[in-house]
Every structure is written in structure tokens, then in C-alpha cells.
């Protein structure tokens, strides 16, 4: 009988799914049964049964694994890399843990510092026109070459450019008018608040978000005010208060709330909580007339919104020419203007006087570009240390994988396959470390926010761009670190790899040593920087400032009665047993926000004007603050209205060596921008007599040298008293504060009791330094820990490689110390070499930073020696564990394999 062919498709299907080891037997049996069925049932019926039998065989146990015979496509290779990479990481738990820990430490530091730096670099960028907004800066040089740079200009500077210059789209001006009481007429509770006045264009130049109101009209009409939601909550307890009235303590008519602004973000240079419409202030004809002739008063912060194609330098020159065309300057005086980009205001305003020393200008929270730069480099360096750590551990551990790599090359793996394998392992480690680092940052963020005075949210604060850039940098770092090991191992020939001798060649080992030296160089520099910063901050806090600052309570004067009735208030405070001294002043030492400056000359001397700060005080000022009187006398009677004390610096510039009632003159035209018109004759010069010279004291930050100071009597025409300073005893401070509050309330029940301790206020001068000290300290610690993790891994590897040598040495009589020295000396040498590199770098950096302070410590030799001892000691401790462990191992175990 002729043989009948079965259906080929069903047999091909069987071949496709059936495991190769079963296929031949199963197909043979099926064909044998098929022949018998054809003979008995015929071909068609046999075909159907054959198909049914094959389909029933399509079940687990017979179906071949897809992976076994799947062609090795690119996808298959990548899957294979991931699988092998994961297995290698899991197999070497110690090294994998060290790698992940090192990278995680580095990434946590990098992300936290990166958030801080990103925030500092992105101040004021929330405004859509931020790239086109500029602040007008005035540069003035007097005939005696006294130069001042002020972030303010005259009224007309903001009034005229939009009409004169085609490339200026809009200008706006702001002015601070001091603190005032704000009251809800329906619920009279005093809220003492600093008030800013601005023209109607403020809300059009800037994109301050509004909860309610129309930004085009909110500040247009007289008696209108825009307030922040925070101030609305404090006064009304809610934010839907549009069109409600507010009453100022010194204004007859109430003002209407026309806009509610969202609170300023933390990275905003603007801190005002209320903006009064400028038309309110200039509804007074006399004020308006004076303003229209004001080109040089420096009483206004002026911002200009330029057109997209405008050149800021060209506009600056035109403003300078415009002002010169409208004023006549004193011979020898130079006056010029420039435009400072809004995005530079926070970090590039060093030397520019703003609200810190100009009472008419809002203070701008300034950042320190030095710290931002240092932090940026620090973050990158920590990441670099982590990358070096990873690279070192990977190349060290690769020595134990030489045979594996050699075998793979023998069976056909090309360098690309090996590089891919190592990069995938690196990628897995980085992803794990990055995930853990993000979780740790999320946990630490609330505490970090409180410490840094920021409001970071993990993702929304910085946007996707920051995270994409951070992830890109981290992955690039990881791939470079992993790529080094991959290139190194893929380069050698299989025979060399199989002999296991490759990594003992000089080049790789030298590179690894160099990387260890680099790690500890960076760590040592950071340790030295932390010690220098700590000592400088300690020096600032503990320096003798020339006056008493401890247990000094400074109480704000918020209501006029507290100013006019100060004799009664002082007398009542003096009756409190815990009060030692009381004085009233216009400002206090360290009151950097509004310290007034004037220009003066010695009467009868040259016409040369000098700049000096002014503090108004009563006769108890010197005794309360413990300021030493060197010559002359203190204030003594009510006729001292025109008497002043001066400090040594002022005496030097005025040429006063003996006090005999020399008169000085503060001309009306040179009172400075901060002059407050509190006396009747606004056009008269103030001609006080010098009755005493006091010893210089640090009334400003120690960053600045002691400058000339005039202490005028409390009812001077320059500035009224604004503070009570109360020297108290250390016992029962809270009870003393309650009694002081009772006196203030008894004088005027509307008086909100606002106070602070002077030492705490002075400490704010250096709060950025203290923050930086803490950040740098933690980063230095992290860098040392990361470097030591790497050192620990290398020491572990070295000990494992030399177990047999150690066994032989022990058999020959080597003791514990000699074994420890054998394993430790190479690493200690590297750390000592790192110190040699670190010392000059740290010395240069420390001296450069200390120049920021007029009064500072010296970078002494023992700081470097201490840092070297710390670094070497930590490294020695890290290595010693593995050295002791290897030295205590029984020689029989290590030599048995031989």
C-alpha cells in the first residue's frame, strides 16, 4: 500500500511548540498511529484525529521554553544583562551594599544642597516678565570721593522715562513709609505693620498673584490698599475682605481694600504685606509739588520694564543724561544710574544700599553668592566622591571576576557585550540608590525646610526640570564610573584575564590610588572649611562689641503715646525689681534695617561733607548699654536738644580731638535719603554741638568696619525715639516681661507689646553663616563617610587577596601589629598624600572667604594639623577592622587551599 502523507502544517506546529528532546519520539508515535488509522478509517478521518492529538499535546510540560531557543536579539541581550547584573549584585552583598550606601549618601547631599542652590538661583523668576524687569541703581560720588551705591532714585526718575524713552515699556516706584497701626473699624484690634506705598503700575509690572481684585485698577484711586492674605487673616480672620475698610492710626479717612494678594513665595525679594496707593499720599498738594521736582532724593525704589529688544546699558545712560539735564549738582559731585536685572537682585547686590540702610526703601533679603558657589561645588564634589567610590569598588571587585570575563570573551563576547554588561550593573545600582535617596530626602525635607527657612516641596517647588537635570547628572556620573571599569576589563585579552594577573599591572592600581587621594583631598578640604567656619562664627558671637547685649530687652514703640509719655513709662519700668536700667532710642545697635545716615561737616571747617550714622538716645543710653565715654560729658539736661555725642571714628573724620562744644552742621541738602521731616522747619540745617566722644562700638555687623556715628539727644530733629531698651536680671525673665507689658498697656491699652532680645537680633547678622556652618559640617561628614565606605571596601578586598600571605607570615611568627601595619600602611600613605594636596587648597579658600569680614580669625596652622589627624584617624579606624580581622584568622584556614 502506498504511504499517505499526513498534513504538514500540523506537524510543523508540533515542531514549533514541542520541546526538542521530546519532539522526535512524539512525532514518530503520531505517524505510526496515523498510518494505522488511514488503513482502517481512511485518510480524511485519520487527518482529523491527527490534528486533535497534536492540539491535545499543546500543554505545559511539553511546550518548549521561549527563552531557550529564542535568538539573542538586542532586547534579549538587554534582558540577559539585567538578569546577570542583578545576580552579580545579589551574590556580592557586601560590595553591593557599600556601593548603594555610598551613592545614596552622595545623592542625598547632592539633592538637598541642589534644592537650596536652585532656590537661591531662581529668586524672583516667578514673574512672567522677570527677564525684562530692572531695578534702578544710583551711584553717587561726593567731592571728597565718598562713593555710595543705592537701590533707590528720585520720584521723577520713575515718572519720566516712559514718556521720554521709547524702549521703556513701563516703570513703577515703591516707597516704605515706616510702621503704622492698621485697624478693622468693625473690630478694633491694633496690628502694627510696615506700610509700602506704590503707584498703580506695580501690579502690572510684576505678576503678584491676586486672590481678589483687578490688578489694573487696584492701586489707582486714592485711599485704596492691597494686602496679602496673611495680613487679611491677622486682621479679619478671613481673606474674602475685598472692599472692606481699614483705618490707619495717623490718617483721618479709612482706606478701602481693593486687592488681596497671595502670600509671597519664599524665593521672592518682596516682603511687603500691604501696599497703599501712591495717589493717597500725593493727594496732598505740597507733597505732590515737592515730588514733581524730586530727581535725586533716593527715596523710591524704581523698577523699569523694558521692551523685548531694549538695551539696559543704553537706557541707563539715557536716565543719567535725563537727571543731569534737570538738576544742578554740587561741583565735584558725580551722579550716574544703571539698571540691575531683577534676577540679580538677590545674589548680586553686595555694596548696594537698600532697606537695610535706607529707611525709605524696602529691605531685600540678600543671599550670599559666595555660599551659593561653595554649596554648588560642594554638591558636585560629594557626588564626585560617591562616583569615585563606586568606580574603585567596581574595579577592585572586578579582579574576582576575571575568569568569568575571560571565559565570556573566549566563547565570543565582544568588548561591546562586556561594556553593556557592566553599564547595566551600574545602572541597576544607580537606580536603586537614586530611589532610596529620593525617599530619604522626602523624609528629611520638613526638617531641612525648618533649618533653611525654605518651603520646599519634593516635586512641585522646583519643577520637572530640576529633577530631570539631577537625574541626568547622577546617571551620567554613574555611567562614567561604571564605564571606567567596563572599558578597563574589556580591553585585556582573554588569556591575560584567565591568568588573573591583569589588575596587578601598574596602570589600574595607580589610577585607583589617585582616585582615593582625590577623595580624601576633597574630604580634608571640607573638614578644614568646616573648622574655619565654626571658629569664625564662634568669634562673631563671642566678640566684645563694645556694649552690653546680654539680657537686653528691646521693646518697639508702636503707639504715639508711648513716645510722648516715655518719662512715665521709663519711671514705671524702673520700679520693677528685675529691671536694672532703661533707655529710649531711635535705633539700637544691630538695628540694621533702618539705621539712619546723614551727611555732615564741621562748622567753620572745610565744606567737605562726611557720612555718618545717627542714633537718637536719652541720657541713660550710655549707662544701659555700657558704652564708655572717653571725653567730654553725657547728655544731662533738657537743653541738650542740640547736643550730640560722637564716636571715635566720627571724631577722626571731623578732626575733633578735644571736646569744647564744637558745632557740626547737617545741611538740609545733605541729610540723606533717610531723613524724616519731624521738625517744623524742613528747610533748616541742623547744627548740633559735640559734647562728648564715646569709644567705638560695633553698632553694625562685624563684616563692616566701625563707621562714624552720631548719638543725638532723643528729641533731635532727625528721627524720633522708636525703642525702649531694658537691661534686666536673669531671674524670672518671663515674669519680668509680663510686668513690662503691663506698663506698656497701662500707658496705652492699644499698644501691642512687641519685643525681642538684643543678642538674638544681633545673631541674625550671622544666621547665614550658621546655616552654612551646619550644611558644610554635614556635607563634610558625609564626604568622609562615603570615602571611608570606599576605603572599607578596598581594605576588605586587599585583605582577601592577601590572606595566604598573611597566613605564611603568621606561621613565620608575625604578630598582630605587624599584620595590621602591613595592611594599613598603603592606605594611610594615600591619606597623608591627600592631606598634602588639601592643605594649600584649603588655606587659599579659607583666607579668600575670611576677607569678607572686617574682623575675622586667622587660618592658623593647628586647624590644618587637626584636620589631617581627623582624616588619618578615621581612615585608620576604617582599615583597621579588616586588618585585625585578617590578622586574627587561623593560618591553617588560609593555607589549606594551597
ZIPE-V613458 format. One record per backbone hydrogen bond with DSSP energy under -1.0 kcal/mol. NH is the residue of the N-H (numbers start at 1). CO is the residue of the C=O. E is the energy in kcal/mol with one decimal. If there is no record, write none. Layout:
NH:CO:E
NH:CO:E
This chain:
11:7:-1.1
12:8:-2.6
13:9:-2.1
14:10:-2.0
15:11:-2.3
16:12:-1.9
17:13:-2.0
18:14:-2.3
19:62:-2.4
22:19:-1.5
23:19:-1.6
26:22:-2.4
27:23:-2.8
28:24:-2.1
29:25:-2.3
30:26:-2.5
31:27:-2.3
32:28:-2.0
33:29:-2.4
34:30:-2.5
35:31:-2.1
36:32:-1.5
37:33:-2.3
38:34:-2.3
39:35:-1.9
40:36:-1.8
41:37:-4.0
46:42:-1.8
47:43:-2.6
48:44:-2.1
49:45:-2.2
50:46:-2.2
51:47:-2.5
52:48:-2.4
53:49:-2.5
54:50:-2.4
55:51:-2.5
56:52:-2.3
57:53:-1.2
58:55:-1.1
59:57:-2.2
62:59:-1.8
63:59:-1.4
64:17:-2.9
73:71:-2.0
77:73:-2.4
78:74:-2.3
79:75:-2.5
80:76:-2.4
81:77:-2.7
82:78:-2.5
83:79:-2.6
84:80:-2.7
85:81:-2.9
86:82:-2.7
87:83:-2.1
88:84:-2.5
89:85:-2.4
90:86:-2.6
91:87:-2.4
92:88:-1.8
96:92:-2.5
97:93:-2.8
98:94:-2.5
99:95:-2.7
100:96:-2.8
101:97:-3.0
102:98:-2.6
103:99:-2.5
104:100:-2.8
105:101:-2.8
106:102:-2.2
107:103:-2.8
108:104:-2.8
109:105:-2.2
110:106:-2.5
111:107:-3.1
112:108:-2.5
113:109:-2.6
114:110:-2.4
115:111:-2.5
116:112:-1.8
117:113:-2.9
118:114:-2.8
119:115:-2.2
120:116:-2.2
121:117:-2.5
124:267:-2.4
125:122:-1.4
130:127:-2.0
132:129:-2.1
134:304:-2.3
135:340:-3.4
136:302:-2.7
137:338:-2.9
138:150:-3.0
139:336:-3.2
140:148:-2.8
141:334:-2.6
142:146:-2.4
145:142:-2.2
148:140:-2.8
150:138:-2.6
151:353:-3.3
152:150:-1.5
153:300:-2.6
156:294:-2.9
160:156:-2.5
163:160:-1.6
164:160:-1.8
165:161:-3.4
168:165:-1.1
169:305:-2.0
170:305:-1.7
172:303:-2.4
174:301:-2.3
175:197:-2.5
176:360:-2.7
177:195:-2.5
180:193:-2.6
182:191:-2.6
183:247:-1.9
187:184:-1.9
189:187:-1.4
191:182:-1.5
193:180:-2.7
195:178:-2.9
196:274:-1.3
197:175:-3.6
198:276:-2.3
199:173:-1.6
202:199:-1.5
204:201:-1.2
205:201:-2.5
206:202:-2.2
211:260:-3.7
212:260:-1.2
217:214:-1.0
218:214:-2.1
220:217:-1.7
225:256:-2.4
226:275:-2.5
227:259:-2.0
228:273:-2.3
229:261:-2.2
232:228:-2.3
233:229:-2.2
234:230:-1.7
235:231:-2.2
236:232:-3.1
237:232:-1.0
241:239:-1.9
243:257:-3.3
244:241:-2.0
246:255:-2.7
247:183:-2.9
249:181:-1.6
251:248:-1.1
255:246:-3.1
256:223:-3.2
257:244:-3.0
258:225:-2.5
260:212:-2.1
261:227:-2.9
262:209:-2.8
275:226:-3.0
276:196:-3.1
277:224:-2.6
278:198:-2.2
280:277:-1.4
282:278:-2.2
288:284:-2.3
289:285:-2.8
290:286:-2.2
291:287:-2.5
292:288:-2.3
294:291:-2.0
300:153:-1.9
301:174:-2.7
303:172:-2.9
304:134:-2.8
305:170:-3.9
306:132:-2.5
307:167:-2.3
310:307:-2.4
315:311:-2.0
316:312:-2.5
317:313:-2.2
318:314:-1.9
319:315:-2.4
320:316:-2.4
321:317:-2.4
322:318:-2.4
323:319:-2.6
324:320:-2.4
325:321:-1.7
326:323:-1.5
327:323:-1.1
333:330:-2.5
334:141:-2.7
336:139:-2.5
338:137:-1.9
340:135:-3.3
342:133:-2.5
344:341:-1.7
345:342:-1.4
348:344:-2.8
352:349:-2.3
353:149:-3.5
355:362:-1.1
357:354:-2.0
361:358:-2.0
367:346:-2.8
372:368:-2.2
373:369:-2.5
374:370:-2.8
375:371:-3.3
376:372:-2.5
377:373:-2.4
378:374:-2.7
379:375:-3.0
380:376:-1.9
381:377:-2.9
382:378:-2.7
383:379:-1.9
384:380:-2.4
385:381:-2.8
386:382:-2.3
387:383:-2.4
388:384:-2.8
389:385:-2.6
390:386:-2.3
391:387:-2.6
392:388:-3.0
393:389:-2.4
394:390:-2.4
395:391:-2.5
396:392:-2.4
397:393:-2.7
398:394:-1.8
400:397:-1.7
401:398:-2.0
405:401:-2.4
406:402:-3.1
407:403:-2.9
408:404:-2.0
409:405:-2.1
410:406:-2.3
411:407:-2.1
412:409:-1.2
413:408:-2.9
417:414:-1.1
418:414:-1.6
419:415:-2.9
420:416:-2.4
421:417:-2.1
422:418:-2.4
423:419:-2.7
424:420:-2.3
425:421:-1.9
426:422:-2.6
427:423:-2.8
428:424:-2.6
429:425:-2.2
430:426:-2.6
431:427:-2.7
432:428:-2.3
433:429:-2.7
434:430:-3.2
435:431:-2.5
436:432:-2.4
437:433:-2.7
438:434:-2.5
439:435:-1.9
440:436:-2.5
441:437:-2.8
442:438:-2.3
443:439:-1.8
444:440:-2.6
445:441:-1.9
448:444:-2.5
449:445:-3.0
450:446:-2.0
451:447:-2.2
452:448:-3.0
453:449:-1.1
454:449:-1.9
463:459:-1.7
467:463:-1.1
468:464:-2.9
469:465:-2.7
470:466:-3.0
471:467:-3.0
472:468:-2.5
473:469:-2.7
474:470:-2.6
475:471:-2.8
476:472:-2.5
477:473:-2.6
478:474:-2.6
479:475:-3.1
480:476:-2.4
481:477:-2.3
482:478:-3.0
483:479:-2.7
484:480:-1.6
485:481:-1.1
486:482:-2.2
487:483:-2.9
488:484:-2.3
489:485:-2.4
490:486:-2.3
491:487:-1.0
497:493:-2.2
498:494:-2.9
499:495:-1.6
500:497:-1.0
501:496:-1.2
504:501:-1.2
505:502:-2.1
509:505:-1.2
510:506:-2.3
511:507:-2.2
512:508:-2.6
513:509:-2.1
514:510:-2.6
515:511:-2.3
516:512:-2.1
517:513:-2.7
518:514:-2.5
519:515:-2.6
520:516:-2.3
521:517:-2.1
522:518:-2.3
523:519:-2.3
524:520:-2.3
525:521:-2.3
526:522:-2.2
527:523:-2.2
528:524:-2.5
529:525:-2.6
530:526:-2.4
531:527:-2.3
532:528:-2.7
533:529:-2.5
534:530:-2.6
535:531:-2.5
536:532:-2.4
537:533:-2.5
538:534:-2.3
539:535:-2.5
540:536:-2.5
541:537:-2.3
542:538:-2.1
543:539:-1.2
548:625:-3.3
553:726:-3.0
554:756:-3.1
555:724:-3.2
556:754:-2.6
557:722:-2.5
562:559:-1.5
564:560:-2.5
565:561:-2.2
569:565:-1.9
570:566:-3.1
571:567:-2.2
572:568:-2.5
573:569:-2.4
574:570:-2.4
576:573:-1.6
579:576:-1.7
580:727:-3.4
581:727:-1.2
583:725:-2.0
585:723:-2.2
586:616:-2.8
590:699:-2.4
591:588:-2.5
592:590:-2.2
598:612:-3.0
599:670:-1.5
600:610:-2.8
601:665:-1.9
603:663:-2.3
605:602:-2.2
610:600:-3.1
612:598:-2.7
613:708:-2.5
614:596:-2.3
615:710:-2.6
617:712:-2.9
618:584:-1.4
621:618:-1.5
624:620:-2.6
625:621:-2.4
627:622:-1.8
630:693:-2.2
631:693:-1.8
633:691:-2.8
640:637:-1.8
643:640:-2.5
644:689:-2.8
645:711:-2.7
646:692:-2.2
647:709:-1.8
651:647:-2.5
652:648:-2.2
653:649:-1.8
654:650:-2.1
655:651:-1.0
656:651:-2.4
664:688:-2.6
665:601:-3.2
666:686:-3.1
670:667:-1.5
671:668:-1.0
675:672:-1.3
676:718:-1.1
678:676:-2.3
682:680:-1.2
684:681:-1.3
686:666:-2.1
689:642:-3.1
690:662:-3.6
691:644:-2.6
693:631:-2.2
694:646:-2.7
695:628:-2.8
698:545:-2.9
699:697:-1.6
704:701:-1.5
710:613:-2.9
711:645:-3.5
712:615:-2.1
713:643:-1.2
714:617:-1.0
716:713:-1.6
722:585:-3.1
723:585:-2.4
724:555:-2.4
725:583:-3.0
726:553:-3.1
727:581:-2.4
728:551:-2.5
729:578:-2.1
736:732:-2.1
737:733:-2.5
738:734:-2.0
739:735:-1.9
740:736:-2.3
741:737:-2.4
742:738:-2.1
743:739:-1.7
744:740:-2.0
745:741:-2.7
746:742:-2.4
747:743:-1.8
748:744:-1.9
751:748:-2.1
754:752:-1.2
756:554:-1.7
758:552:-2.6
761:757:-1.8
762:758:-2.7
763:759:-1.7
765:762:-1.5
766:763:-1.2
767:764:-1.2
770:766:-2.5
771:767:-2.6
772:768:-2.7
773:769:-2.6
774:770:-2.2
775:771:-3.0
776:772:-3.2
777:773:-2.2
778:774:-2.4
779:775:-2.6
780:776:-2.8
781:777:-2.3
782:778:-2.8
783:779:-2.9
784:780:-2.2
785:781:-2.7
786:782:-2.9
787:783:-2.5
788:784:-2.7
789:785:-2.3
790:786:-2.0
791:787:-2.4
792:788:-3.0
793:789:-2.1
794:790:-2.6
795:791:-2.8
796:792:-2.4
797:793:-2.4
798:794:-2.9
799:795:-2.7
800:796:-2.3
801:797:-2.4
802:798:-1.4
803:800:-1.1
806:802:-2.6
807:803:-2.6
808:804:-2.5
809:805:-2.5
810:806:-2.5
811:807:-2.3
812:808:-1.9
813:810:-1.5
814:809:-2.8
819:815:-1.9
820:816:-2.6
821:817:-2.9
822:818:-2.1
823:819:-1.9
824:820:-2.2
825:821:-2.3
828:824:-2.5
829:825:-2.3
830:826:-1.5
831:827:-2.0
832:828:-2.5
833:829:-2.4
834:830:-2.2
835:831:-2.1
836:832:-1.7
837:833:-1.6
838:834:-2.5
839:835:-2.5
842:838:-3.0
843:839:-2.7
844:840:-2.3
845:841:-2.4
846:842:-2.9
847:843:-2.2
848:844:-2.1
849:845:-2.3
850:846:-2.5
851:847:-1.0
852:849:-1.9
853:850:-1.8
855:702:-1.4
860:858:-1.8
863:860:-1.1
865:861:-2.1
866:862:-2.9
867:863:-2.2
868:864:-2.4
869:865:-2.5
870:866:-2.7
871:867:-2.7
872:868:-2.7
873:869:-2.8
874:870:-2.6
875:871:-2.4
876:872:-2.8
877:873:-2.6
878:874:-2.2
879:875:-2.3
880:876:-2.6
881:877:-1.2
883:879:-2.1
884:880:-3.4
885:881:-2.3
886:882:-2.4
887:883:-2.5
888:884:-2.1
894:890:-1.2
895:891:-2.1
896:892:-1.3
898:895:-1.3
